[in-house]
Amino acid sequence: MSAAGEQLDRLVEIMARLRSQDGCPWDREQDLRSMRPYVTEESFEVVDEMDRVAEGGPWRALCEELGDLLFQIVFHARLAEELGEFSMADVSRSISDKLTSRHPHVFGERQADGTPQPLANWAKLKAEERKKKTGREGSVLDGVPTGAPALLRAERLTEKASRIGFDWPSLQEVRAKLYEELGELDEAIASGNRDALEHELGDVLFSLANLARFIQTPAEDALRMAIRRFTTRFQHIESALRAEGIPLGEATLEHMDRHWDAAKTVEKGLPPPVRVPRAPLVALRLPVPDLAAQRAFWDRLAPLLGWSAERGAADEAAYGDGLYRLVFTPGPGTPSPTTASFGAPSAEAVERLRTLLEGTSPGCVLEGGGSTGRITFRDPAGLRWEYAFGAR
């Protein structure tokens, strides 16, 4: 048996033990309905880690989140097995049979010959499967969950329709359709009719999702990454205003726009590292005498290092990059006899950070001129940090 098979069997056995009479009370109390929210939550956490990897982050956290999602699958299979419905082996067999039957060009007699045969046959094969199960072919559009995010669903529906030839011939025509829909939206805006606005805005969004499919850039992913950028930039504005002593809500739009542009400059100048080395360190908790000052400083610094602020308790400030995690808590303060190091993506990134920190970050103490590709500083709590290119 392969290592993967051994570990899956081990997980199935652990699940059975958790559900047994001498197992975990919480696990024993769960049923199909109570577990549904966790499937959604774990799926979104997997997507979050995929986004971090796409930006150059480490893979290890994604491995852990995939494990959490796999546990949900094993849990539900165990619930079904206890009722005599199916087992984890049936789940594995079902997807294996489905994949082999839908890929005759790989596993069957019809081998791939360079033609677009696989996609052409996909809709036909799925229709045959539906007919065997239900007695009818159903719709080509079947199989896209109605509860899926709307942009994702729109893209998947147009993709399915395209498999039987219902599609625009070229990208230029897709763009022309988008321009047409934008014109109709302008007319709806001019009319002020609420129903017309909803109708035409929906058509514009649907056209954008179709355009995303044509350029092979999923709209749902693109929007989610844009939201991440907006969040990082806006939090930069908040941190900068706090550092200036300006209450939130009292800054002018022009003032906030300057901080927004500064955040974009930092974003372009400090790309995330391509590869973060693994380390046994997962989280480091440090007590600090002034949590508010520490949070204000690290809210500004974290995005410059490719880190992000994390949700946590009100009496702590947490930052992470998907693998490492720093947590500051109120306390008497932590002595700093040694130096913690961050890896920089380039020597130029170190110099840009030095420029940004000099005279602009309250509580930051730069230590000496330093060498090219290396900067050492102390934060408001007196903790010593090093940002260096080539650090291990």
Number of C-alpha atoms within 10 A of each C-alpha: 6 7 8 9 10 11 12 16 14 12 17 20 14 14 21 19 15 17 21 13 10 9 14 13 12 9 15 16 9 14 13 11 7 9 14 12 10 13 17 12 11 19 16 14 17 20 16 17 23 19 17 19 19 13 15 16 24 23 19 15 19 22 13 13 20 17 15 18 20 16 18 19 14 22 24 21 20 21 20 16 16 13 9 9 11 15 19 19 12 13 13 10 12 11 11 11 10 13 13 13 17 20 18 18 16 14 13 12 8 12 13 15 8 7 8 9 14 18 14 14 17 18 20 16 17 20 18 15 17 16 13 11 10 9 10 12 16 13 13 17 13 14 11 14 11 9 7 10 10 15 20 17 18 21 22 20 18 18 17 20 15 16 16 15 10 11 14 13 9 9 14 11 12 19 16 12 19 20 14 14 21 18 14 19 21 14 15 19 16 10 11 11 12 10 9 16 19 14 14 20 18 14 19 21 18 21 24 22 24 28 22 19 19 17 10 9 12 19 22 18 15 12 12 14 17 12 12 14 15 15 13 23 21 17 19 24 23 22 21 22 20 15 17 12 9 12 11 11 9 8 11 8 9 9 11 17 13 12 19 21 13 14 24 17 11 19 18 9 14 21 17 21 16 13 13 21 12 13 9 7 9 12 14 11 14 19 17 22 17 16 19 14 18 20 20 21 22 22 23 23 20 17 22 22 23 19 20 23 20 14 10 11 9 7 10 18 24 21 22 17 23 20 19 18 18 17 16 23 22 16 12 12 16 14 13 13 7 9 13 11 16 17 19 25 23 16 17 16 22 24 18 14 19 19 11 14 17 12 12 12 19 15 16 18 17 18 12 9 10 11 12 12 18 24 22 20 18 17 19 22 23 18 19 20 18 19 24 23 19 13 13 11
